[in-house]
Amino acid sequence: MVRLRIPRVLRRYSGGADEVAVHGGTVAEALEDLFRAWPDLRLRVLDARGDVHPYLRLFLDDTELPRALDTPLADGDRLEIVAAAAGG
């Protein structure tokens, strides 16, 4: 089991949940498990090609991940979706 944290801006699509338990051996599998529970999150997290939107970042145990969704996960990992901040 992996704990996945959802940013505030996406919580309306996760029933208000800020953190959920997901299963998967890779980031892609964990996201698919998330999308099974909340299908509306898919379009907000992944683009048409299946890549993470550029305005989102993924962190695994406080380390930013590259865009590769094949990053392996282990039981007990913490995955976090972070919405990039914009400013001016």
N, CA, C and O atoms as a CHARMM CRD file, in Angstrom:
* protein
*
  352
    1    1 MET  N      0.83800  -1.18500   0.00000 PROA 1      0.00000
    2    1 MET  CA     0.00000   0.00000   0.00000 PROA 1      0.00000
    3    1 MET  C      0.88200   1.24800   0.00000 PROA 1      0.00000
    4    1 MET  O      1.90100   1.31000   0.68800 PROA 1      0.00000
    5    2 VAL  N      0.47000   2.22200  -0.77600 PROA 2      0.00000
    6    2 VAL  CA     1.14800   3.51100  -0.88600 PROA 2      0.00000
    7    2 VAL  C      0.16100   4.58400  -0.45500 PROA 2      0.00000
    8    2 VAL  O     -1.01400   4.53200  -0.81900 PROA 2      0.00000
    9    3 ARG  N      0.62900   5.54800   0.31300 PROA 3      0.00000
   10    3 ARG  CA    -0.20600   6.69900   0.68900 PROA 3      0.00000
   11    3 ARG  C     -0.01500   7.76600  -0.37400 PROA 3      0.00000
   12    3 ARG  O      1.11100   8.17900  -0.65200 PROA 3      0.00000
   13    4 LEU  N     -1.11600   8.21200  -0.97000 PROA 4      0.00000
   14    4 LEU  CA    -1.05400   9.21800  -2.03100 PROA 4      0.00000
   15    4 LEU  C     -1.75700  10.47900  -1.55900 PROA 4      0.00000
   16    4 LEU  O     -2.93400  10.44800  -1.20000 PROA 4      0.00000
   17    5 ARG  N     -1.03600  11.57600  -1.56100 PROA 5      0.00000
   18    5 ARG  CA    -1.57400  12.87200  -1.11700 PROA 5      0.00000
   19    5 ARG  C     -2.06700  13.64400  -2.33000 PROA 5      0.00000
   20    5 ARG  O     -1.38600  13.72100  -3.35300 PROA 5      0.00000
   21    6 ILE  N     -3.25800  14.21300  -2.20400 PROA 6      0.00000
   22    6 ILE  CA    -3.91700  14.94300  -3.28600 PROA 6      0.00000
   23    6 ILE  C     -3.92200  16.42800  -2.94700 PROA 6      0.00000
   24    6 ILE  O     -4.29200  16.80500  -1.83500 PROA 6      0.00000
   25    7 PRO  N     -3.51300  17.28500  -3.90100 PROA 7      0.00000
   26    7 PRO  CA    -3.49400  18.72400  -3.60000 PROA 7      0.00000
   27    7 PRO  C     -4.91100  19.28900  -3.44900 PROA 7      0.00000
   28    7 PRO  O     -5.87300  18.76200  -4.00900 PROA 7      0.00000
   29    8 ARG  N     -5.00700  20.34400  -2.69900 PROA 8      0.00000
   30    8 ARG  CA    -6.29800  20.98100  -2.41200 PROA 8      0.00000
   31    8 ARG  C     -7.08600  21.27200  -3.69800 PROA 8      0.00000
   32    8 ARG  O     -8.30000  21.07000  -3.73500 PROA 8      0.00000
   33    9 VAL  N     -6.41500  21.73600  -4.73000 PROA 9      0.00000
   34    9 VAL  CA    -7.09300  22.12000  -5.96800 PROA 9      0.00000
   35    9 VAL  C     -7.78300  20.92700  -6.65100 PROA 9      0.00000
   36    9 VAL  O     -8.70400  21.13100  -7.44200 PROA 9      0.00000
   37   10 LEU  N     -7.36200  19.70600  -6.36400 PROA 10     0.00000
   38   10 LEU  CA    -7.96700  18.52000  -6.98100 PROA 10     0.00000
   39   10 LEU  C     -8.91100  17.76000  -6.04800 PROA 10     0.00000
   40   10 LEU  O     -9.51500  16.77100  -6.46100 PROA 10     0.00000
   41   11 ARG  N     -9.04400  18.19100  -4.83800 PROA 11     0.00000
   42   11 ARG  CA    -9.82700  17.43000  -3.86100 PROA 11     0.00000
   43   11 ARG  C    -11.31600  17.39300  -4.17300 PROA 11     0.00000
   44   11 ARG  O    -12.01400  16.48900  -3.71200 PROA 11     0.00000
   45   12 ARG  N    -11.81400  18.34000  -4.93400 PROA 12     0.00000
   46   12 ARG  CA   -13.23300  18.28500  -5.30800 PROA 12     0.00000
   47   12 ARG  C    -13.51800  17.07400  -6.18600 PROA 12     0.00000
   48   12 ARG  O    -14.66300  16.63500  -6.29200 PROA 12     0.00000
   49   13 TYR  N    -12.46900  16.52800  -6.82100 PROA 13     0.00000
   50   13 TYR  CA   -12.61900  15.35100  -7.68600 PROA 13     0.00000
   51   13 TYR  C    -12.29900  14.04700  -6.95400 PROA 13     0.00000
   52   13 TYR  O    -12.41800  12.96200  -7.52400 PROA 13     0.00000
   53   14 SER  N    -11.89500  14.16200  -5.69500 PROA 14     0.00000
   54   14 SER  CA   -11.58500  12.97400  -4.89100 PROA 14     0.00000
   55   14 SER  C    -12.52900  12.85300  -3.69800 PROA 14     0.00000
   56   14 SER  O    -12.19400  12.23800  -2.68600 PROA 14     0.00000
   57   15 GLY  N    -13.69900  13.44200  -3.83100 PROA 15     0.00000
   58   15 GLY  CA   -14.65900  13.38400  -2.73100 PROA 15     0.00000
   59   15 GLY  C    -14.17800  14.12000  -1.50300 PROA 15     0.00000
   60   15 GLY  O    -14.65200  13.85700  -0.39800 PROA 15     0.00000
   61   16 GLY  N    -13.23700  15.04500  -1.67800 PROA 16     0.00000
   62   16 GLY  CA   -12.69500  15.81700  -0.56600 PROA 16     0.00000
   63   16 GLY  C    -11.51600  15.16100   0.13000 PROA 16     0.00000
   64   16 GLY  O    -10.92400  15.74600   1.03700 PROA 16     0.00000
   65   17 ALA  N    -11.17100  13.94600  -0.28900 PROA 17     0.00000
   66   17 ALA  CA   -10.05500  13.24100   0.35500 PROA 17     0.00000
   67   17 ALA  C     -8.74100  13.94700   0.07500 PROA 17     0.00000
   68   17 ALA  O     -8.46200  14.32300  -1.06300 PROA 17     0.00000
   69   18 ASP  N     -7.93600  14.12700   1.11100 PROA 18     0.00000
   70   18 ASP  CA    -6.62700  14.74600   0.93100 PROA 18     0.00000
   71   18 ASP  C     -5.51500  13.70900   0.84100 PROA 18     0.00000
   72   18 ASP  O     -4.42900  13.99900   0.33900 PROA 18     0.00000
   73   19 GLU  N     -5.78600  12.50300   1.32700 PROA 19     0.00000
   74   19 GLU  CA    -4.81700  11.42600   1.24600 PROA 19     0.00000
   75   19 GLU  C     -5.57900  10.11200   1.14900 PROA 19     0.00000
   76   19 GLU  O     -6.56000   9.89300   1.85900 PROA 19     0.00000
   77   20 VAL  N     -5.11200   9.24200   0.25900 PROA 20     0.00000
   78   20 VAL  CA    -5.78100   7.96200   0.05200 PROA 20     0.00000
   79   20 VAL  C     -4.73900   6.84700  -0.00500 PROA 20     0.00000
   80   20 VAL  O     -3.56200   7.09500  -0.26700 PROA 20     0.00000
   81   21 ALA  N     -5.17700   5.64500   0.23600 PROA 21     0.00000
   82   21 ALA  CA    -4.31800   4.46700   0.08700 PROA 21     0.00000
   83   21 ALA  C     -4.53100   3.90700  -1.30900 PROA 21     0.00000
   84   21 ALA  O     -5.66600   3.68400  -1.72900 PROA 21     0.00000
   85   22 VAL  N     -3.44100   3.68000  -2.02400 PROA 22     0.00000
   86   22 VAL  CA    -3.50900   3.09300  -3.36400 PROA 22     0.00000
   87   22 VAL  C     -2.53900   1.91900  -3.42700 PROA 22     0.00000
   88   22 VAL  O     -1.64500   1.77600  -2.59300 PROA 22     0.00000
   89   23 HSD  N     -2.74100   1.09600  -4.42500 PROA 23     0.00000
   90   23 HSD  CA    -1.88500  -0.07100  -4.62200 PROA 23     0.00000
   91   23 HSD  C     -1.25100   0.00600  -6.00400 PROA 23     0.00000
   92   23 HSD  O     -1.87600   0.46600  -6.95900 PROA 23     0.00000
   93   24 GLY  N     -0.02400  -0.44300  -6.09900 PROA 24     0.00000
   94   24 GLY  CA     0.65400  -0.50500  -7.37800 PROA 24     0.00000
   95   24 GLY  C      2.14800  -0.62800  -7.18500 PROA 24     0.00000
   96   24 GLY  O      2.70600  -0.13100  -6.20600 PROA 24     0.00000
   97   25 GLY  N      2.78600  -1.29000  -8.12300 PROA 25     0.00000
   98   25 GLY  CA     4.23100  -1.46800  -8.07400 PROA 25     0.00000
   99   25 GLY  C      4.99700  -0.35300  -8.73300 PROA 25     0.00000
  100   25 GLY  O      6.21700  -0.25700  -8.59600 PROA 25     0.00000
  101   26 THR  N      4.26300   0.51400  -9.46800 PROA 26     0.00000
  102   26 THR  CA     4.87400   1.68600 -10.10700 PROA 26     0.00000
  103   26 THR  C      3.96100   2.89000  -9.87900 PROA 26     0.00000
  104   26 THR  O      2.82000   2.74900  -9.43900 PROA 26     0.00000
  105   27 VAL  N      4.48400   4.06400 -10.18400 PROA 27     0.00000
  106   27 VAL  CA     3.67000   5.27900 -10.07200 PROA 27     0.00000
  107   27 VAL  C      2.45100   5.16400 -10.97800 PROA 27     0.00000
  108   27 VAL  O      1.34700   5.51900 -10.56300 PROA 27     0.00000
  109   28 ALA  N      2.62300   4.67600 -12.20600 PROA 28     0.00000
  110   28 ALA  CA     1.50400   4.53900 -13.14000 PROA 28     0.00000
  111   28 ALA  C      0.41700   3.62800 -12.56500 PROA 28     0.00000
  112   28 ALA  O     -0.76900   3.94300 -12.66200 PROA 28     0.00000
  113   29 GLU  N      0.80900   2.51200 -11.97200 PROA 29     0.00000
  114   29 GLU  CA    -0.16600   1.59100 -11.39600 PROA 29     0.00000
  115   29 GLU  C     -0.88700   2.21300 -10.20400 PROA 29     0.00000
  116   29 GLU  O     -2.08700   2.00800 -10.02500 PROA 29     0.00000
  117   30 ALA  N     -0.16500   2.96300  -9.40100 PROA 30     0.00000
  118   30 ALA  CA    -0.78500   3.63500  -8.25300 PROA 30     0.00000
  119   30 ALA  C     -1.79000   4.68300  -8.72900 PROA 30     0.00000
  120   30 ALA  O     -2.86900   4.81800  -8.15200 PROA 30     0.00000
  121   31 LEU  N     -1.43700   5.42200  -9.77700 PROA 31     0.00000
  122   31 LEU  CA    -2.36600   6.41200 -10.32000 PROA 31     0.00000
  123   31 LEU  C     -3.60400   5.73000 -10.90500 PROA 31     0.00000
  124   31 LEU  O     -4.72000   6.22000 -10.73300 PROA 31     0.00000
  125   32 GLU  N     -3.41500   4.61300 -11.58800 PROA 32     0.00000
  126   32 GLU  CA    -4.56400   3.88100 -12.12700 PROA 32     0.00000
  127   32 GLU  C     -5.49400   3.43800 -11.01000 PROA 32     0.00000
  128   32 GLU  O     -6.71400   3.47900 -11.16800 PROA 32     0.00000
  129   33 ASP  N     -4.93600   3.01500  -9.88900 PROA 33     0.00000
  130   33 ASP  CA    -5.75800   2.63300  -8.74800 PROA 33     0.00000
  131   33 ASP  C     -6.54500   3.84400  -8.23800 PROA 33     0.00000
  132   33 ASP  O     -7.72100   3.72500  -7.89400 PROA 33     0.00000
  133   34 LEU  N     -5.89900   4.99300  -8.19100 PROA 34     0.00000
  134   34 LEU  CA    -6.57100   6.23600  -7.80600 PROA 34     0.00000
  135   34 LEU  C     -7.71500   6.54800  -8.76200 PROA 34     0.00000
  136   34 LEU  O     -8.81500   6.89100  -8.33000 PROA 34     0.00000
  137   35 PHE  N     -7.45100   6.42900 -10.06400 PROA 35     0.00000
  138   35 PHE  CA    -8.46700   6.76100 -11.07200 PROA 35     0.00000
  139   35 PHE  C     -9.64400   5.79200 -11.06400 PROA 35     0.00000
  140   35 PHE  O    -10.75300   6.16800 -11.44300 PROA 35     0.00000
  141   36 ARG  N     -9.41900   4.56100 -10.64200 PROA 36     0.00000
  142   36 ARG  CA   -10.54400   3.62600 -10.51700 PROA 36     0.00000
  143   36 ARG  C    -11.53300   4.12500  -9.46500 PROA 36     0.00000
  144   36 ARG  O    -12.74700   3.99600  -9.62800 PROA 36     0.00000
  145   37 ALA  N    -11.00600   4.68800  -8.39800 PROA 37     0.00000
  146   37 ALA  CA   -11.87100   5.20700  -7.33200 PROA 37     0.00000
  147   37 ALA  C    -12.49700   6.54600  -7.71900 PROA 37     0.00000
  148   37 ALA  O    -13.66500   6.79700  -7.42000 PROA 37     0.00000
  149   38 TRP  N    -11.72400   7.40200  -8.38000 PROA 38     0.00000
  150   38 TRP  CA   -12.18500   8.73800  -8.76200 PROA 38     0.00000
  151   38 TRP  C    -11.80600   9.02000 -10.21000 PROA 38     0.00000
  152   38 TRP  O    -10.78800   9.66500 -10.46200 PROA 38     0.00000
  153   39 PRO  N    -12.61200   8.54700 -11.17500 PROA 39     0.00000
  154   39 PRO  CA   -12.29000   8.68300 -12.59700 PROA 39     0.00000
  155   39 PRO  C    -12.10500  10.13600 -13.06100 PROA 39     0.00000
  156   39 PRO  O    -11.34000  10.38700 -13.99300 PROA 39     0.00000
  157   40 ASP  N    -12.78300  11.08300 -12.43400 PROA 40     0.00000
  158   40 ASP  CA   -12.66600  12.48100 -12.85300 PROA 40     0.00000
  159   40 ASP  C    -11.26700  13.04800 -12.62400 PROA 40     0.00000
  160   40 ASP  O    -10.91000  14.06800 -13.21400 PROA 40     0.00000
  161   41 LEU  N    -10.48400  12.40700 -11.78500 PROA 41     0.00000
  162   41 LEU  CA    -9.11100  12.87200 -11.55600 PROA 41     0.00000
  163   41 LEU  C     -8.19800  12.61400 -12.75500 PROA 41     0.00000
  164   41 LEU  O     -7.22000  13.33700 -12.94800 PROA 41     0.00000
  165   42 ARG  N     -8.50000  11.60100 -13.55800 PROA 42     0.00000
  166   42 ARG  CA    -7.62000  11.22600 -14.67200 PROA 42     0.00000
  167   42 ARG  C     -7.31300  12.42300 -15.58500 PROA 42     0.00000
  168   42 ARG  O     -6.14600  12.71300 -15.84900 PROA 42     0.00000
  169   43 LEU  N     -8.33700  13.10800 -16.05800 PROA 43     0.00000
  170   43 LEU  CA    -8.13000  14.22400 -16.98300 PROA 43     0.00000
  171   43 LEU  C     -7.44200  15.41300 -16.32600 PROA 43     0.00000
  172   43 LEU  O     -6.85100  16.25000 -17.00800 PROA 43     0.00000
  173   44 ARG  N     -7.51800  15.48300 -15.02000 PROA 44     0.00000
  174   44 ARG  CA    -6.88700  16.59300 -14.30600 PROA 44     0.00000
  175   44 ARG  C     -5.44800  16.31000 -13.93200 PROA 44     0.00000
  176   44 ARG  O     -4.69200  17.23000 -13.62000 PROA 44     0.00000
  177   45 VAL  N     -5.05800  15.03100 -13.96000 PROA 45     0.00000
  178   45 VAL  CA    -3.69000  14.64400 -13.62100 PROA 45     0.00000
  179   45 VAL  C     -2.88300  14.29700 -14.86700 PROA 45     0.00000
  180   45 VAL  O     -1.70700  14.64800 -14.96700 PROA 45     0.00000
  181   46 LEU  N     -3.51700  13.60500 -15.82200 PROA 46     0.00000
  182   46 LEU  CA    -2.81600  13.16500 -17.02900 PROA 46     0.00000
  183   46 LEU  C     -3.33900  13.88200 -18.26400 PROA 46     0.00000
  184   46 LEU  O     -4.52800  14.18200 -18.36700 PROA 46     0.00000
  185   47 ASP  N     -2.43700  14.15100 -19.19700 PROA 47     0.00000
  186   47 ASP  CA    -2.84900  14.75400 -20.46000 PROA 47     0.00000
  187   47 ASP  C     -3.31500  13.66000 -21.42600 PROA 47     0.00000
  188   47 ASP  O     -3.37800  12.48800 -21.05500 PROA 47     0.00000
  189   48 ALA  N     -3.64000  14.04400 -22.65700 PROA 48     0.00000
  190   48 ALA  CA    -4.17100  13.10000 -23.64700 PROA 48     0.00000
  191   48 ALA  C     -3.18000  11.98500 -23.99600 PROA 48     0.00000
  192   48 ALA  O     -3.59300  10.90200 -24.41000 PROA 48     0.00000
  193   49 ARG  N     -1.89000  12.23900 -23.83300 PROA 49     0.00000
  194   49 ARG  CA    -0.86300  11.22400 -24.12100 PROA 49     0.00000
  195   49 ARG  C     -0.60000  10.30400 -22.92900 PROA 49     0.00000
  196   49 ARG  O      0.13200   9.32100 -23.04500 PROA 49     0.00000
  197   50 GLY  N     -1.20300  10.63000 -21.78200 PROA 50     0.00000
  198   50 GLY  CA    -0.98500   9.82600 -20.58900 PROA 50     0.00000
  199   50 GLY  C      0.17200  10.30500 -19.73900 PROA 50     0.00000
  200   50 GLY  O      0.61400   9.59900 -18.83300 PROA 50     0.00000
  201   51 ASP  N      0.66700  11.50300 -20.02400 PROA 51     0.00000
  202   51 ASP  CA     1.74600  12.09800 -19.23300 PROA 51     0.00000
  203   51 ASP  C      1.15000  13.01200 -18.15700 PROA 51     0.00000
  204   51 ASP  O      0.05400  13.54700 -18.32800 PROA 51     0.00000
  205   52 VAL  N      1.86300  13.18300 -17.07200 PROA 52     0.00000
  206   52 VAL  CA     1.42400  14.10100 -16.01900 PROA 52     0.00000
  207   52 VAL  C      1.43600  15.52200 -16.58200 PROA 52     0.00000
  208   52 VAL  O      2.39300  15.93700 -17.23600 PROA 52     0.00000
  209   53 HSD  N      0.35500  16.25600 -16.31600 PROA 53     0.00000
  210   53 HSD  CA     0.28200  17.64800 -16.78000 PROA 53     0.00000
  211   53 HSD  C      1.50000  18.43500 -16.29300 PROA 53     0.00000
  212   53 HSD  O      1.98800  18.19900 -15.18800 PROA 53     0.00000
  213   54 PRO  N      1.99100  19.36600 -17.10800 PROA 54     0.00000
  214   54 PRO  CA     3.19700  20.11500 -16.73500 PROA 54     0.00000
  215   54 PRO  C      3.03100  21.00000 -15.49900 PROA 54     0.00000
  216   54 PRO  O      4.02500  21.39200 -14.88900 PROA 54     0.00000
  217   55 TYR  N      1.81100  21.31600 -15.12700 PROA 55     0.00000
  218   55 TYR  CA     1.59200  22.15900 -13.94300 PROA 55     0.00000
  219   55 TYR  C      1.49000  21.33300 -12.65700 PROA 55     0.00000
  220   55 TYR  O      1.22800  21.87600 -11.58400 PROA 55     0.00000
  221   56 LEU  N      1.69600  20.03400 -12.77000 PROA 56     0.00000
  222   56 LEU  CA     1.71600  19.16000 -11.59900 PROA 56     0.00000
  223   56 LEU  C      3.09600  18.54500 -11.43500 PROA 56     0.00000
  224   56 LEU  O      3.80300  18.31900 -12.41700 PROA 56     0.00000
  225   57 ARG  N      3.47100  18.28000 -10.21300 PROA 57     0.00000
  226   57 ARG  CA     4.72200  17.59500  -9.89800 PROA 57     0.00000
  227   57 ARG  C      4.38100  16.38800  -9.03600 PROA 57     0.00000
  228   57 ARG  O      3.41000  16.40400  -8.27900 PROA 57     0.00000
  229   58 LEU  N      5.17900  15.35700  -9.15700 PROA 58     0.00000
  230   58 LEU  CA     5.03100  14.17000  -8.32000 PROA 58     0.00000
  231   58 LEU  C      6.23700  14.05600  -7.41000 PROA 58     0.00000
  232   58 LEU  O      7.37500  14.24900  -7.83800 PROA 58     0.00000
  233   59 PHE  N      5.97900  13.74400  -6.16000 PROA 59     0.00000
  234   59 PHE  CA     7.04700  13.54400  -5.17900 PROA 59     0.00000
  235   59 PHE  C      6.87900  12.16600  -4.56600 PROA 59     0.00000
  236   59 PHE  O      5.76500  11.73700  -4.26800 PROA 59     0.00000
  237   60 LEU  N      7.98400  11.48700  -4.38400 PROA 60     0.00000
  238   60 LEU  CA     8.01400  10.19400  -3.72000 PROA 60     0.00000
  239   60 LEU  C      8.87100  10.35300  -2.48000 PROA 60     0.00000
  240   60 LEU  O     10.07500  10.59400  -2.56600 PROA 60     0.00000
  241   61 ASP  N      8.23600  10.21500  -1.32600 PROA 61     0.00000
  242   61 ASP  CA     8.95000  10.38600  -0.05500 PROA 61     0.00000
  243   61 ASP  C      9.78800  11.66200  -0.04200 PROA 61     0.00000
  244   61 ASP  O     10.96800  11.63600   0.30800 PROA 61     0.00000
  245   62 ASP  N      9.17000  12.77400  -0.42600 PROA 62     0.00000
  246   62 ASP  CA     9.76600  14.11800  -0.40000 PROA 62     0.00000
  247   62 ASP  C     10.81800  14.37600  -1.47800 PROA 62     0.00000
  248   62 ASP  O     11.49000  15.40600  -1.43200 PROA 62     0.00000
  249   63 THR  N     10.98000  13.47400  -2.44200 PROA 63     0.00000
  250   63 THR  CA    11.91700  13.66900  -3.54800 PROA 63     0.00000
  251   63 THR  C     11.12500  13.80600  -4.84200 PROA 63     0.00000
  252   63 THR  O     10.31200  12.94300  -5.17300 PROA 63     0.00000
  253   64 GLU  N     11.36200  14.89000  -5.57000 PROA 64     0.00000
  254   64 GLU  CA    10.64300  15.08200  -6.82700 PROA 64     0.00000
  255   64 GLU  C     11.01800  13.99800  -7.82200 PROA 64     0.00000
  256   64 GLU  O     12.18900  13.66300  -7.99900 PROA 64     0.00000
  257   65 LEU  N      9.99400  13.46200  -8.46400 PROA 65     0.00000
  258   65 LEU  CA    10.20000  12.40800  -9.44900 PROA 65     0.00000
  259   65 LEU  C     10.36600  13.00200 -10.83900 PROA 65     0.00000
  260   65 LEU  O      9.83700  14.07400 -11.13400 PROA 65     0.00000
  261   66 PRO  N     11.09400  12.30600 -11.68000 PROA 66     0.00000
  262   66 PRO  CA    11.10000  12.69100 -13.09100 PROA 66     0.00000
  263   66 PRO  C      9.71400  12.39700 -13.66500 PROA 66     0.00000
  264   66 PRO  O      8.88000  11.80200 -12.98200 PROA 66     0.00000
  265   67 ARG  N      9.46800  12.78700 -14.85600 PROA 67     0.00000
  266   67 ARG  CA     8.15800  12.57500 -15.48100 PROA 67     0.00000
  267   67 ARG  C      7.85300  11.09800 -15.74600 PROA 67     0.00000
  268   67 ARG  O      6.70700  10.76300 -16.04300 PROA 67     0.00000
  269   68 ALA  N      8.82800  10.21900 -15.65000 PROA 68     0.00000
  270   68 ALA  CA     8.61900   8.79200 -15.92600 PROA 68     0.00000
  271   68 ALA  C      7.65500   8.18300 -14.91300 PROA 68     0.00000
  272   68 ALA  O      7.88400   8.25300 -13.70600 PROA 68     0.00000
  273   69 LEU  N      6.59400   7.59700 -15.40700 PROA 69     0.00000
  274   69 LEU  CA     5.60300   6.98000 -14.53300 PROA 69     0.00000
  275   69 LEU  C      5.95200   5.54400 -14.18700 PROA 69     0.00000
  276   69 LEU  O      5.22600   4.88700 -13.44000 PROA 69     0.00000
  277   70 ASP  N      7.07100   5.04800 -14.73100 PROA 70     0.00000
  278   70 ASP  CA     7.46600   3.67500 -14.44400 PROA 70     0.00000
  279   70 ASP  C      8.34500   3.57800 -13.19400 PROA 70     0.00000
  280   70 ASP  O      8.92400   2.52400 -12.93000 PROA 70     0.00000
  281   71 THR  N      8.44800   4.65400 -12.43100 PROA 71     0.00000
  282   71 THR  CA     9.21300   4.64900 -11.18700 PROA 71     0.00000
  283   71 THR  C      8.62400   3.60600 -10.23700 PROA 71     0.00000
  284   71 THR  O      7.42300   3.62700  -9.96700 PROA 71     0.00000
  285   72 PRO  N      9.45100   2.70000  -9.73300 PROA 72     0.00000
  286   72 PRO  CA     8.93200   1.65600  -8.83500 PROA 72     0.00000
  287   72 PRO  C      8.53200   2.21800  -7.47000 PROA 72     0.00000
  288   72 PRO  O      9.10700   3.18700  -6.97300 PROA 72     0.00000
  289   73 LEU  N      7.53200   1.57500  -6.89100 PROA 73     0.00000
  290   73 LEU  CA     7.05300   1.92400  -5.55800 PROA 73     0.00000
  291   73 LEU  C      7.17100   0.70900  -4.65000 PROA 73     0.00000
  292   73 LEU  O      7.10200  -0.43500  -5.10000 PROA 73     0.00000
  293   74 ALA  N      7.35000   0.98200  -3.37500 PROA 74     0.00000
  294   74 ALA  CA     7.40200  -0.08100  -2.37700 PROA 74     0.00000
  295   74 ALA  C      6.30300   0.15400  -1.34800 PROA 74     0.00000
  296   74 ALA  O      5.85500   1.28300  -1.14300 PROA 74     0.00000
  297   75 ASP  N      5.88400  -0.91200  -0.71500 PROA 75     0.00000
  298   75 ASP  CA     4.88000  -0.82100   0.33100 PROA 75     0.00000
  299   75 ASP  C      5.34300   0.18900   1.38200 PROA 75     0.00000
  300   75 ASP  O      6.47200   0.12100   1.87000 PROA 75     0.00000
  301   76 GLY  N      4.46000   1.12000   1.72000 PROA 76     0.00000
  302   76 GLY  CA     4.78900   2.12600   2.72500 PROA 76     0.00000
  303   76 GLY  C      5.28800   3.44500   2.15000 PROA 76     0.00000
  304   76 GLY  O      5.46800   4.40700   2.89600 PROA 76     0.00000
  305   77 ASP  N      5.51500   3.51100   0.83900 PROA 77     0.00000
  306   77 ASP  CA     5.95400   4.77200   0.22500 PROA 77     0.00000
  307   77 ASP  C      4.86000   5.82400   0.33800 PROA 77     0.00000
  308   77 ASP  O      3.68000   5.51400   0.49600 PROA 77     0.00000
  309   78 ARG  N      5.29200   7.08000   0.25200 PROA 78     0.00000
  310   78 ARG  CA     4.36900   8.22700   0.23400 PROA 78     0.00000
  311   78 ARG  C      4.54000   8.93200  -1.09600 PROA 78     0.00000
  312   78 ARG  O      5.61900   9.43600  -1.40800 PROA 78     0.00000
  313   79 LEU  N      3.47800   8.96700  -1.87500 PROA 79     0.00000
  314   79 LEU  CA     3.44600   9.63800  -3.17000 PROA 79     0.00000
  315   79 LEU  C      2.59300  10.88800  -3.02100 PROA 79     0.00000
  316   79 LEU  O      1.53300  10.85400  -2.39500 PROA 79     0.00000
  317   80 GLU  N      3.05100  11.97500  -3.58900 PROA 80     0.00000
  318   80 GLU  CA     2.31400  13.22800  -3.46200 PROA 80     0.00000
  319   80 GLU  C      2.21200  13.90900  -4.81900 PROA 80     0.00000
  320   80 GLU  O      3.19700  14.03000  -5.54800 PROA 80     0.00000
  321   81 ILE  N      0.99100  14.35300  -5.14400 PROA 81     0.00000
  322   81 ILE  CA     0.75500  15.18800  -6.32100 PROA 81     0.00000
  323   81 ILE  C      0.77400  16.62300  -5.82500 PROA 81     0.00000
  324   81 ILE  O      0.04700  16.97200  -4.89500 PROA 81     0.00000
  325   82 VAL  N      1.60000  17.45500  -6.43900 PROA 82     0.00000
  326   82 VAL  CA     1.72100  18.84300  -6.02500 PROA 82     0.00000
  327   82 VAL  C      1.39900  19.73300  -7.20700 PROA 82     0.00000
  328   82 VAL  O      1.94700  19.55300  -8.29500 PROA 82     0.00000
  329   83 ALA  N      0.51500  20.68900  -7.00000 PROA 83     0.00000
  330   83 ALA  CA     0.20200  21.67300  -8.03100 PROA 83     0.00000
  331   83 ALA  C      1.25900  22.74900  -8.00300 PROA 83     0.00000
  332   83 ALA  O      1.50400  23.36300  -6.96400 PROA 83     0.00000
  333   84 ALA  N      1.89400  22.98400  -9.15500 PROA 84     0.00000
  334   84 ALA  CA     2.94000  24.00400  -9.23700 PROA 84     0.00000
  335   84 ALA  C      2.33900  25.37900  -9.00100 PROA 84     0.00000
  336   84 ALA  O      1.24200  25.67600  -9.47500 PROA 84     0.00000
  337   85 ALA  N      3.05000  26.20300  -8.28000 PROA 85     0.00000
  338   85 ALA  CA     2.60200  27.56200  -8.00200 PROA 85     0.00000
  339   85 ALA  C      3.05400  28.48700  -9.11700 PROA 85     0.00000
  340   85 ALA  O      4.16200  28.35800  -9.63800 PROA 85     0.00000
  341   86 ALA  N      2.19600  29.40900  -9.47000 PROA 86     0.00000
  342   86 ALA  CA     2.55500  30.40900 -10.47300 PROA 86     0.00000
  343   86 ALA  C      2.51300  31.77000  -9.80500 PROA 86     0.00000
  344   86 ALA  O      1.72700  32.00900  -8.88800 PROA 86     0.00000
  345   87 GLY  N      3.33000  32.60800 -10.25900 PROA 87     0.00000
  346   87 GLY  CA     3.34800  33.94200  -9.66500 PROA 87     0.00000
  347   87 GLY  C      3.91200  34.95600 -10.64300 PROA 87     0.00000
  348   87 GLY  O      4.28900  34.63400 -11.77000 PROA 87     0.00000
  349   88 GLY  N      3.95600  36.14900 -10.18600 PROA 88     0.00000
  350   88 GLY  CA     4.45600  37.16600 -11.08900 PROA 88     0.00000
  351   88 GLY  C      4.94800  38.34900 -10.32100 PROA 88     0.00000
  352   88 GLY  O      5.41300  39.32200 -10.91600 PROA 88     0.00000
